[in-house]
């Protein structure tokens, strides 16, 4: 490594690395459920609603993270309500909510002429500008999300495998599903400033997809997904530093490479050729 890089590693680069690792570890188990439930488009919808949350937060002069979290949760609740009406298939509803919230957010931003909003920063993040406070938020919020997920892991997993059976056993799969949506909203709110609205879903899905081929149990897949996320964040940041490329997209490219490499590996018996849960 070049001599000039050592000073950077002692300062902003270390903070970026710590923040990225924290987000990847928290996002990995949630990403596993997104993969198992085939809800990739749901992740995109929640992420796209974040821009509307930013605009609302600026409009109401409240913390951006709070605005993003509230709007993301509102979007999840709207999806549940529309699904119960049965008017359209879920993928159509997700498409409507995803593009509508993103467009509405852009419109709100454009009409607030007196307020300057860094759209590129929110869309693609700026992990190299992470502060100590941001790291505290990532690890504090991440610990809370992980604790709630650990508490709901069994009913959520049971509902993922067979919702009717979970309900028959008194596990309340609908409540577990709502808790899961709220946790995804929380991760998006935490990660938005760091990895960006358009790139959050990649850290939720790609590491989990890479880990799926090697895990024999759901818990193993969550751990392997976290490791894949850490490798992607580390590789992307070091690649960004070395080749002077945008840090957020570089992390996603690194995650893609991890996934491609996973395709060359041997699969665990029981994970190959079908859904795990």
C-alpha positions, 0 to 999 in steps of 0.5 A, spaced: 500 500 500 502 506 498 505 510 504 500 516 503 494 511 504 497 510 511 494 516 514 488 516 511 487 509 514 488 512 521 482 517 520 476 517 515 477 511 512 477 507 518 471 510 520 468 508 513 470 501 514 467 501 521 460 504 519 460 499 513 461 493 517 456 495 522 451 496 516 453 489 513 452 485 519 445 488 521 443 488 514 445 480 513 440 477 517 434 481 514 437 480 507 436 472 508 429 473 509 428 478 503 431 472 499 427 466 502 421 470 501 422 473 494 421 480 496 427 483 493 422 488 490 420 490 497 427 492 499 427 496 493 420 499 494 422 501 501 429 504 499 425 508 494 420 511 499 426 514 503 427 520 498 420 522 500 422 521 507 428 526 506 423 531 503 418 530 508 423 531 514 426 537 511 419 540 510 417 539 517 424 540 520 425 534 523 431 529 523 432 526 516 433 519 519 426 520 523 422 522 516 425 516 512 423 511 518 416 514 518 415 514 511 418 507 510 414 504 515 408 508 512 409 505 505 410 498 508 403 499 512 400 501 505 402 495 502 399 490 507 393 494 507 392 494 499 394 486 499 388 485 504 384 488 499 386 484 494 385 488 488 392 487 485 398 482 485 403 484 490 408 485 485 404 490 481 403 494 488 410 494 489 411 497 483 406 502 484 408 504 491 416 504 489 415 509 483 410 513 486 414 514 492 420 516 489 417 520 484 413 524 489 420 525 493 423 528 487 417 533 486 417 535 493 425 536 493 424 540 486 418 545 489 422 547 495 427 552 492 429 555 498 432 549 501 438 545 498 438 538 498 444 534 496 440 529 492 447 525 489 449 524 497 442 521 499 441 517 492 449 514 493 451 515 500 458 518 502 461 513 506 467 516 506 464 522 510 462 518 516 463 521 523 463 518 530 456 520 531 454 516 525 458 510 527 454 510 534 448 511 530 450 505 526 452 500 532 446 503 537 441 502 532 444 496 529 444 493 536 437 494 537 435 492 530 439 485 531 435 484 538 428 485 536 430 480 530 433 475 535 426 476 539 422 474 533 427 470 529 423 463 530 416 466 529 418 470 523 422 463 520 416 459 521 412 464 518 417 464 512 416 456 511 409 456 512 404 461 514 398 457 516 402 452 520 405 458 524 398 461 525 396 454 527 401 454 532 399 461 535 406 464 532 402 470 529 405 470 522 402 477 521 405 480 527 412 477 525 411 480 518 410 487 520 415 487 525 420 485 519 418 490 515 419 495 521 426 492 521 427 493 514 425 500 515 430 502 520 436 499 517 434 503 511 434 509 515 440 508 518 444 506 512 441 511 507 446 517 509 452 512 508 451 507 503 445 511 499 438 510 497 439 506 491 444 502 493 441 499 500 438 494 497 444 491 494 447 490 501 441 487 503 440 482 498 447 480 494 451 478 500 445 473 502 444 470 495 452 469 495 451 465 502 445 461 500 449 456 496 453 454 502 449 454 508 445 448 511 441 452 516 438 459 516 442 461 522 448 459 518 446 463 512 445 469 516 452 468 519 455 467 512 451 473 509 454 477 514 461 475 512 460 476 505 457 483 507 464 485 511 468 482 505 464 486 500 465 493 504 472 492 505 474 490 498 469 495 495 472 501 500 480 498 499 478 498 491 475 505 491 481 508 495 486 504 490 483 506 484 479 513 486 472 510 484 466 512 488 465 508 494 458 506 494 458 503 487 465 500 489 462 496 495 456 494 490 461 491 485 465 488 490 458 484 493 457 482 486 464 479 485 463 475 491 456 473 489 460 471 482 465 467 486 460 464 490 457 461 484 464 457 483 464 454 490 460 447 492 453 448 495 451 445 501 446 439 501 439 441 502 441 449 500 442 447 492 436 447 487 431 450 491 428 455 497 431 454 504 425 457 507 
